[in-house]
Amino acid sequence: MEKGIEPRLRMEHITKRFSGVVALSDVSFEAYPSEIVGLIGENGAGKSTLMKILSGAWPAGTYEGKLFIEGVLSAFGSPQDSENAGVAMIYQEAHLLQDISVMENILLGRLPHNRWGWVDWKEARNRAVQLLDRLEIDIPPNEDTRRLSASQQQMVAIAKALGRDARILVLDEPTAALTDTETQTLFRVLRRLREDGVTCIYISHRIEEVLDLVDRVTVLRDGRVVDTIPVAAEVEYSDLVHMMVGRALTDMYPKKAAAIGQAVLRVEHLSLDHPFINGRKSLQDVSFAVHRGEILGIGGLVGSGRSEIVTSLFGMNGKRVQGQVFIDGEPVDIRTPLDAKRHGMGLLTENRRKNGLIVTFPIVQNVTLANLNRVSRHHILNHGQERRLAREQIDVLNIVAPSIDAIVNNLSGGNQQKVIISKWLLTDLHILLLDEPTQGIDVGAKAEIYKLMEHLSQQGMAIIWISSELPELLAMSDRIMVLADGRVQGTLSREEATQVRVMELATHFR
């Protein structure tokens, strides 16, 4: 920053411990007015812990070090103290009340009243419109919040923060659920706020976004600051990766030529009734096959029907599904996830915390959850056998955890994904369905997921996977089937597939 400008936020020599484990060690961090500063690092690097201190979630006295806002030594005892000091947290999922209007969310707790004590709705609307206009976002103030898209809800959360005179915005993985168009809209808003003097702290696993958006970037690794560098300099993607993981990921995508075998799964004329609209289809006349040893990618925009394919195959959509499914040439009827499991399928869902894990349970119980028959006899659990299998899976998949008794909720995103995969590897697995397996995990964990996918495919497993990140979809797929509006628009070989070609198909509705 320019000489003489004081930082708006200064965190000095922050150290935070949990039961003797050092989560942050002597971390110093600064952010200036009219600046977007990136904060990156692998899961477990300490980003969230540092921001919890800033947000007041970890109050003064639970950590060592000093925190200054606008040069004033601050000691937050609660999130309310942080908010009163001008700090606002914008999370991946906007924390808004869904059953009230946009206007009421923006002015929650601060609705204007007239002299008789009644809410002045006209004045409330005017204030909400002013804040929305500042962001140049066309959202009706009386609109029901539940009807808004993920990106619109984020904009409302930002407007709410600005209405509380927030001068420091912390955005934690804000684009994880956004389309490319919505992401660019968010970036325009953040750049405009920077021009207005707001300080933005941008946390993301998507290094390309960081390079495109921020002025400076601070890299954390193992609870320490590796470096803080200006992005205006010639910073390469590979440089930041090396700083994050402590090693060069020269083999980020380990995909090799696949020895494709016989078709293990064939789908013919798969259709899916829309869950809410009579006469409408979420999927229509989808046919494809996947072979032993093959990684079949599914591409398309959000809402194209990608997730509906794997949930339908896994028996999660019940009687709404029409069409035929063949496994090893034999017709099968899959109406429940138990049916799918019996036929050798496993699914890693897009929302791992909701559908893939019991996050309050330890690793050992999650690993054996899908195959209790292997660790029980006469319906009596063999705890020794259960623990032995869990230890084997931790070793095989390199799950980083203190022990098999560690609560899954305390693991990083990448290690949570591995726990889910380990659960299915203990079954008679032939077909693995992966829905956004690298979403919300850091670059080092992504490389390990790619390595695991390649290892399983080389062993003859058929893998169907969905990814919104085109570079990884292209790099790790033998073929890519592209959907739009619930229909297959085309299937590309590895040689044919390019980002341009995939997007052409994904935006072509027929």
TITOR-674734 format. One record per residue (C-alpha): chain; residue in one letter; y, z, x. Coordinates in steps of 0.25 Angstrom, whole numbers. Layout:
# TITOR-674734
VOLO|A|a|Y|Z|X
...
//
This chain:
# TITOR-674734
VOLO|A|m|0|0|0
VOLO|A|e|15|-1|4
VOLO|A|k|20|9|14
VOLO|A|g|27|21|7
VOLO|A|i|19|19|-7
VOLO|A|e|13|32|-10
VOLO|A|p|-1|32|-17
VOLO|A|r|-2|35|-31
VOLO|A|l|-16|41|-29
VOLO|A|r|-20|48|-17
VOLO|A|m|-34|55|-15
VOLO|A|e|-35|62|-2
VOLO|A|h|-48|67|5
VOLO|A|i|-56|68|-8
VOLO|A|t|-70|74|-6
VOLO|A|k|-79|77|-18
VOLO|A|r|-93|83|-18
VOLO|A|f|-104|85|-28
VOLO|A|s|-114|96|-26
VOLO|A|g|-112|94|-11
VOLO|A|v|-113|78|-11
VOLO|A|v|-100|72|-6
VOLO|A|a|-95|61|-16
VOLO|A|l|-82|59|-10
VOLO|A|s|-78|62|5
VOLO|A|d|-64|63|10
VOLO|A|v|-59|51|1
VOLO|A|s|-45|47|1
VOLO|A|f|-40|37|-9
VOLO|A|e|-26|31|-13
VOLO|A|a|-20|22|-24
VOLO|A|y|-6|17|-25
VOLO|A|p|3|13|-36
VOLO|A|s|2|-2|-40
VOLO|A|e|-12|-3|-33
VOLO|A|i|-26|-6|-37
VOLO|A|v|-35|1|-28
VOLO|A|g|-50|-1|-28
VOLO|A|l|-61|10|-26
VOLO|A|i|-75|5|-23
VOLO|A|g|-88|10|-17
VOLO|A|e|-102|11|-21
VOLO|A|n|-107|20|-32
VOLO|A|g|-107|34|-27
VOLO|A|a|-96|31|-17
VOLO|A|g|-86|40|-24
VOLO|A|k|-77|32|-32
VOLO|A|s|-80|38|-45
VOLO|A|t|-79|52|-39
VOLO|A|l|-65|49|-33
VOLO|A|m|-60|44|-46
VOLO|A|k|-65|56|-53
VOLO|A|i|-57|65|-44
VOLO|A|l|-45|56|-47
VOLO|A|s|-48|56|-62
VOLO|A|g|-49|71|-63
VOLO|A|a|-64|71|-66
VOLO|A|w|-67|78|-53
VOLO|A|p|-55|89|-54
VOLO|A|a|-48|95|-42
VOLO|A|g|-56|105|-35
VOLO|A|t|-69|97|-36
VOLO|A|y|-65|89|-24
VOLO|A|e|-58|90|-11
VOLO|A|g|-46|82|-8
VOLO|A|k|-32|78|-14
VOLO|A|l|-27|69|-25
VOLO|A|f|-13|64|-26
VOLO|A|i|-7|56|-38
VOLO|A|e|7|51|-35
VOLO|A|g|7|60|-22
VOLO|A|v|5|72|-31
VOLO|A|l|-7|81|-27
VOLO|A|s|-16|81|-40
VOLO|A|a|-27|90|-44
VOLO|A|f|-34|84|-57
VOLO|A|g|-42|94|-65
VOLO|A|s|-46|84|-75
VOLO|A|p|-45|70|-79
VOLO|A|q|-33|73|-88
VOLO|A|d|-26|78|-75
VOLO|A|s|-29|64|-69
VOLO|A|e|-24|57|-81
VOLO|A|n|-11|65|-82
VOLO|A|a|-9|61|-67
VOLO|A|g|-9|46|-71
VOLO|A|v|-24|43|-67
VOLO|A|a|-33|35|-77
VOLO|A|m|-47|31|-76
VOLO|A|i|-52|18|-82
VOLO|A|y|-67|17|-82
VOLO|A|q|-77|6|-84
VOLO|A|e|-78|10|-98
VOLO|A|a|-65|13|-104
VOLO|A|h|-65|28|-109
VOLO|A|l|-58|24|-123
VOLO|A|l|-61|30|-137
VOLO|A|q|-68|18|-144
VOLO|A|d|-65|22|-158
VOLO|A|i|-50|22|-158
VOLO|A|s|-40|11|-155
VOLO|A|v|-34|5|-142
VOLO|A|m|-21|12|-145
VOLO|A|e|-27|26|-147
VOLO|A|n|-35|25|-135
VOLO|A|i|-23|21|-126
VOLO|A|l|-15|32|-132
VOLO|A|l|-26|42|-134
VOLO|A|g|-20|56|-133
VOLO|A|r|-6|51|-132
VOLO|A|l|-4|44|-146
VOLO|A|p|11|45|-150
VOLO|A|h|15|53|-162
VOLO|A|n|27|53|-171
VOLO|A|r|36|64|-175
VOLO|A|w|27|69|-186
VOLO|A|g|15|70|-177
VOLO|A|w|8|57|-181
VOLO|A|v|2|47|-172
VOLO|A|d|13|36|-170
VOLO|A|w|3|24|-171
VOLO|A|k|15|13|-169
VOLO|A|e|19|20|-156
VOLO|A|a|5|21|-152
VOLO|A|r|2|7|-154
VOLO|A|n|15|3|-146
VOLO|A|r|11|12|-134
VOLO|A|a|-3|6|-134
VOLO|A|v|2|-9|-135
VOLO|A|q|12|-6|-123
VOLO|A|l|1|-1|-114
VOLO|A|l|-8|-13|-118
VOLO|A|d|3|-22|-116
VOLO|A|r|5|-17|-102
VOLO|A|l|-9|-21|-99
VOLO|A|e|-7|-34|-106
VOLO|A|i|-19|-32|-114
VOLO|A|d|-20|-37|-128
VOLO|A|i|-27|-26|-136
VOLO|A|p|-23|-22|-150
VOLO|A|p|-19|-7|-149
VOLO|A|n|-26|-4|-163
VOLO|A|e|-39|-11|-158
VOLO|A|d|-52|-2|-159
VOLO|A|t|-55|2|-144
VOLO|A|r|-70|-1|-147
VOLO|A|r|-67|-16|-150
VOLO|A|l|-61|-18|-136
VOLO|A|s|-69|-24|-124
VOLO|A|a|-72|-16|-111
VOLO|A|s|-60|-22|-104
VOLO|A|q|-50|-20|-116
VOLO|A|q|-55|-5|-116
VOLO|A|q|-52|-4|-102
VOLO|A|m|-38|-10|-104
VOLO|A|v|-36|1|-115
VOLO|A|a|-40|12|-105
VOLO|A|i|-30|7|-95
VOLO|A|a|-19|6|-106
VOLO|A|k|-23|20|-110
VOLO|A|a|-21|25|-95
VOLO|A|l|-8|18|-94
VOLO|A|g|-3|25|-106
VOLO|A|r|-6|38|-99
VOLO|A|d|3|33|-88
VOLO|A|a|-9|31|-78
VOLO|A|r|-4|27|-64
VOLO|A|i|-18|27|-58
VOLO|A|l|-29|19|-65
VOLO|A|v|-44|21|-60
VOLO|A|l|-53|10|-65
VOLO|A|d|-68|12|-63
VOLO|A|e|-76|0|-64
VOLO|A|p|-67|-6|-74
VOLO|A|t|-74|-20|-75
VOLO|A|a|-88|-16|-76
VOLO|A|a|-89|-20|-90
VOLO|A|l|-78|-31|-90
VOLO|A|t|-79|-46|-90
VOLO|A|d|-73|-54|-79
VOLO|A|t|-61|-58|-88
VOLO|A|e|-59|-43|-92
VOLO|A|t|-60|-39|-78
VOLO|A|q|-48|-49|-74
VOLO|A|t|-40|-43|-86
VOLO|A|l|-42|-29|-81
VOLO|A|f|-38|-34|-67
VOLO|A|r|-25|-40|-72
VOLO|A|v|-22|-27|-79
VOLO|A|l|-24|-19|-67
VOLO|A|r|-15|-28|-58
VOLO|A|r|-4|-27|-69
VOLO|A|l|-5|-11|-68
VOLO|A|r|-5|-12|-53
VOLO|A|e|8|-20|-54
VOLO|A|d|13|-9|-64
VOLO|A|g|11|2|-53
VOLO|A|v|-3|7|-58
VOLO|A|t|-13|12|-48
VOLO|A|c|-27|7|-51
VOLO|A|i|-40|12|-44
VOLO|A|y|-51|1|-46
VOLO|A|i|-65|5|-45
VOLO|A|s|-76|-6|-45
VOLO|A|h|-89|-10|-40
VOLO|A|r|-85|-25|-41
VOLO|A|i|-79|-27|-27
VOLO|A|e|-74|-41|-31
VOLO|A|e|-65|-34|-42
VOLO|A|v|-59|-25|-32
VOLO|A|l|-56|-36|-22
VOLO|A|d|-49|-43|-33
VOLO|A|l|-41|-32|-39
VOLO|A|v|-37|-20|-30
VOLO|A|d|-27|-18|-19
VOLO|A|r|-35|-9|-10
VOLO|A|v|-49|-4|-11
VOLO|A|t|-55|10|-7
VOLO|A|v|-70|10|-4
VOLO|A|l|-78|22|-5
VOLO|A|r|-92|24|1
VOLO|A|d|-100|37|0
VOLO|A|g|-88|45|-5
VOLO|A|r|-79|41|7
VOLO|A|v|-68|30|8
VOLO|A|v|-73|19|16
VOLO|A|d|-59|12|16
VOLO|A|t|-47|7|8
VOLO|A|i|-43|-7|10
VOLO|A|p|-33|-17|4
VOLO|A|v|-39|-28|-3
VOLO|A|a|-28|-37|0
VOLO|A|a|-34|-38|14
VOLO|A|e|-47|-47|15
VOLO|A|v|-57|-38|9
VOLO|A|e|-71|-44|7
VOLO|A|y|-81|-40|-3
VOLO|A|s|-91|-38|8
VOLO|A|d|-81|-28|15
VOLO|A|l|-80|-19|3
VOLO|A|v|-95|-19|0
VOLO|A|h|-97|-15|15
VOLO|A|m|-87|-4|13
VOLO|A|m|-94|1|0
VOLO|A|v|-108|1|4
VOLO|A|g|-107|3|19
VOLO|A|r|-115|-9|23
VOLO|A|a|-113|-24|21
VOLO|A|l|-121|-30|9
VOLO|A|t|-125|-43|16
VOLO|A|d|-136|-45|6
VOLO|A|m|-129|-41|-7
VOLO|A|y|-137|-51|-15
VOLO|A|p|-152|-51|-10
VOLO|A|k|-157|-62|-19
VOLO|A|k|-168|-71|-13
VOLO|A|a|-175|-83|-18
VOLO|A|a|-184|-78|-29
VOLO|A|a|-199|-82|-31
VOLO|A|i|-198|-84|-46
VOLO|A|g|-211|-82|-53
VOLO|A|q|-216|-84|-67
VOLO|A|a|-207|-81|-79
VOLO|A|v|-209|-66|-83
VOLO|A|l|-199|-66|-94
VOLO|A|r|-196|-77|-104
VOLO|A|v|-186|-76|-115
VOLO|A|e|-185|-87|-126
VOLO|A|h|-174|-88|-137
VOLO|A|l|-169|-73|-135
VOLO|A|s|-158|-70|-146
VOLO|A|l|-152|-57|-149
VOLO|A|d|-145|-53|-162
VOLO|A|h|-131|-47|-160
VOLO|A|p|-131|-32|-163
VOLO|A|f|-119|-32|-172
VOLO|A|i|-116|-46|-177
VOLO|A|n|-126|-52|-187
VOLO|A|g|-130|-66|-184
VOLO|A|r|-125|-66|-170
VOLO|A|k|-133|-66|-157
VOLO|A|s|-131|-59|-144
VOLO|A|l|-141|-68|-138
VOLO|A|q|-146|-82|-143
VOLO|A|d|-158|-90|-138
VOLO|A|v|-159|-85|-124
VOLO|A|s|-171|-90|-116
VOLO|A|f|-174|-88|-102
VOLO|A|a|-185|-83|-92
VOLO|A|v|-185|-74|-80
VOLO|A|h|-196|-75|-69
VOLO|A|r|-203|-66|-60
VOLO|A|g|-195|-63|-47
VOLO|A|e|-182|-69|-54
VOLO|A|i|-169|-63|-56
VOLO|A|l|-162|-69|-68
VOLO|A|g|-148|-67|-70
VOLO|A|i|-140|-67|-83
VOLO|A|g|-126|-70|-83
VOLO|A|g|-115|-71|-93
VOLO|A|l|-102|-64|-98
VOLO|A|v|-102|-51|-105
VOLO|A|g|-107|-52|-119
VOLO|A|s|-115|-65|-116
VOLO|A|g|-129|-58|-119
VOLO|A|r|-134|-55|-105
VOLO|A|s|-137|-40|-108
VOLO|A|e|-143|-44|-122
VOLO|A|i|-153|-52|-115
VOLO|A|v|-159|-41|-106
VOLO|A|t|-158|-30|-118
VOLO|A|s|-165|-40|-127
VOLO|A|l|-176|-42|-117
VOLO|A|f|-177|-27|-115
VOLO|A|g|-179|-24|-130
VOLO|A|m|-166|-17|-132
VOLO|A|n|-161|-26|-144
VOLO|A|g|-173|-25|-153
VOLO|A|k|-174|-34|-165
VOLO|A|r|-161|-41|-162
VOLO|A|v|-169|-50|-151
VOLO|A|q|-175|-63|-154
VOLO|A|g|-183|-72|-145
VOLO|A|q|-195|-72|-136
VOLO|A|v|-198|-65|-123
VOLO|A|f|-210|-68|-114
VOLO|A|i|-215|-60|-102
VOLO|A|d|-225|-66|-93
VOLO|A|g|-226|-77|-104
VOLO|A|e|-230|-68|-115
VOLO|A|p|-221|-65|-127
VOLO|A|v|-216|-51|-128
VOLO|A|d|-209|-43|-139
VOLO|A|i|-198|-34|-133
VOLO|A|r|-191|-25|-143
VOLO|A|t|-189|-12|-136
VOLO|A|p|-186|-9|-121
VOLO|A|l|-200|-2|-121
VOLO|A|d|-206|-16|-124
VOLO|A|a|-198|-22|-113
VOLO|A|k|-202|-11|-103
VOLO|A|r|-217|-14|-107
VOLO|A|h|-215|-29|-104
VOLO|A|g|-210|-25|-90
VOLO|A|m|-195|-26|-92
VOLO|A|g|-184|-16|-87
VOLO|A|l|-169|-16|-90
VOLO|A|l|-157|-11|-82
VOLO|A|t|-146|-11|-93
VOLO|A|e|-132|-14|-91
VOLO|A|n|-128|0|-95
VOLO|A|r|-138|8|-86
VOLO|A|r|-132|22|-90
VOLO|A|k|-134|19|-105
VOLO|A|n|-147|11|-105
VOLO|A|g|-154|13|-92
VOLO|A|l|-154|27|-87
VOLO|A|i|-153|41|-92
VOLO|A|v|-142|45|-83
VOLO|A|t|-143|60|-85
VOLO|A|f|-158|59|-80
VOLO|A|p|-162|60|-66
VOLO|A|i|-167|47|-58
VOLO|A|v|-181|52|-59
VOLO|A|q|-181|51|-74
VOLO|A|n|-174|38|-75
VOLO|A|v|-183|31|-66
VOLO|A|t|-196|34|-73
VOLO|A|l|-189|33|-87
VOLO|A|a|-195|19|-90
VOLO|A|n|-209|22|-86
VOLO|A|l|-213|37|-89
VOLO|A|n|-227|33|-90
VOLO|A|r|-228|32|-75
VOLO|A|v|-223|46|-73
VOLO|A|s|-231|53|-85
VOLO|A|r|-245|55|-90
VOLO|A|h|-249|59|-104
VOLO|A|h|-233|60|-107
VOLO|A|i|-231|70|-96
VOLO|A|l|-221|67|-85
VOLO|A|n|-226|67|-71
VOLO|A|h|-213|72|-64
VOLO|A|g|-219|70|-50
VOLO|A|q|-223|55|-53
VOLO|A|e|-209|53|-59
VOLO|A|r|-202|58|-47
VOLO|A|r|-211|50|-37
VOLO|A|l|-208|37|-45
VOLO|A|a|-193|40|-45
VOLO|A|r|-192|43|-30
VOLO|A|e|-199|30|-28
VOLO|A|q|-189|22|-36
VOLO|A|i|-177|29|-29
VOLO|A|d|-183|24|-16
VOLO|A|v|-187|10|-20
VOLO|A|l|-173|7|-27
VOLO|A|n|-165|15|-17
VOLO|A|i|-159|24|-28
VOLO|A|v|-148|33|-22
VOLO|A|a|-149|47|-28
VOLO|A|p|-151|61|-23
VOLO|A|s|-164|62|-29
VOLO|A|i|-173|57|-41
VOLO|A|d|-167|69|-49
VOLO|A|a|-153|63|-48
VOLO|A|i|-146|61|-61
VOLO|A|v|-145|46|-64
VOLO|A|n|-131|47|-69
VOLO|A|n|-127|52|-55
VOLO|A|l|-132|39|-48
VOLO|A|s|-123|27|-44
VOLO|A|g|-124|15|-53
VOLO|A|g|-133|7|-44
VOLO|A|n|-143|19|-42
VOLO|A|q|-143|20|-58
VOLO|A|q|-147|5|-59
VOLO|A|k|-158|8|-49
VOLO|A|v|-164|19|-57
VOLO|A|i|-165|10|-69
VOLO|A|i|-172|-1|-61
VOLO|A|s|-181|10|-55
VOLO|A|k|-185|14|-69
VOLO|A|w|-189|0|-73
VOLO|A|l|-197|-2|-59
VOLO|A|l|-206|9|-63
VOLO|A|t|-210|1|-76
VOLO|A|d|-219|-12|-76
VOLO|A|l|-206|-20|-73
VOLO|A|h|-206|-36|-72
VOLO|A|i|-193|-39|-78
VOLO|A|l|-180|-32|-75
VOLO|A|l|-168|-34|-83
VOLO|A|l|-155|-30|-76
VOLO|A|d|-142|-29|-84
VOLO|A|e|-129|-28|-75
VOLO|A|p|-137|-20|-64
VOLO|A|t|-126|-20|-54
VOLO|A|q|-115|-16|-64
VOLO|A|g|-107|-4|-60
VOLO|A|i|-114|-2|-46
VOLO|A|d|-108|-4|-32
VOLO|A|v|-111|-16|-23
VOLO|A|g|-121|-8|-15
VOLO|A|a|-129|-4|-27
VOLO|A|k|-128|-19|-32
VOLO|A|a|-134|-24|-19
VOLO|A|e|-146|-14|-21
VOLO|A|i|-148|-19|-36
VOLO|A|y|-148|-34|-31
VOLO|A|k|-158|-30|-20
VOLO|A|l|-167|-23|-31
VOLO|A|m|-166|-35|-40
VOLO|A|e|-171|-44|-29
VOLO|A|h|-182|-35|-24
VOLO|A|l|-188|-34|-39
VOLO|A|s|-187|-49|-41
VOLO|A|q|-194|-52|-28
VOLO|A|q|-205|-43|-33
VOLO|A|g|-206|-52|-45
VOLO|A|m|-198|-45|-55
VOLO|A|a|-190|-53|-65
VOLO|A|i|-176|-49|-66
VOLO|A|i|-165|-52|-77
VOLO|A|w|-151|-47|-73
VOLO|A|i|-137|-48|-79
VOLO|A|s|-125|-47|-71
VOLO|A|s|-110|-49|-73
VOLO|A|e|-107|-51|-59
VOLO|A|l|-109|-65|-56
VOLO|A|p|-111|-64|-41
VOLO|A|e|-123|-55|-42
VOLO|A|l|-129|-63|-53
VOLO|A|l|-128|-75|-45
VOLO|A|a|-134|-69|-33
VOLO|A|m|-145|-61|-39
VOLO|A|s|-151|-71|-49
VOLO|A|d|-161|-82|-48
VOLO|A|r|-156|-88|-61
VOLO|A|i|-144|-84|-70
VOLO|A|m|-145|-86|-85
VOLO|A|v|-131|-86|-91
VOLO|A|l|-127|-81|-105
VOLO|A|a|-115|-83|-114
VOLO|A|d|-114|-79|-129
VOLO|A|g|-129|-74|-129
VOLO|A|r|-134|-88|-125
VOLO|A|v|-140|-93|-111
VOLO|A|q|-130|-103|-106
VOLO|A|g|-138|-107|-94
VOLO|A|t|-147|-102|-83
VOLO|A|l|-143|-105|-68
VOLO|A|s|-152|-105|-56
VOLO|A|r|-148|-97|-44
VOLO|A|e|-143|-110|-37
VOLO|A|e|-135|-115|-50
VOLO|A|a|-129|-101|-53
VOLO|A|t|-114|-99|-49
VOLO|A|q|-103|-90|-54
VOLO|A|v|-96|-102|-60
VOLO|A|r|-109|-108|-67
VOLO|A|v|-113|-94|-73
VOLO|A|m|-99|-92|-78
VOLO|A|e|-99|-106|-84
VOLO|A|l|-111|-103|-92
VOLO|A|a|-107|-89|-95
VOLO|A|t|-94|-94|-102
VOLO|A|h|-101|-106|-109
VOLO|A|f|-104|-103|-123
VOLO|A|r|-113|-113|-131
//
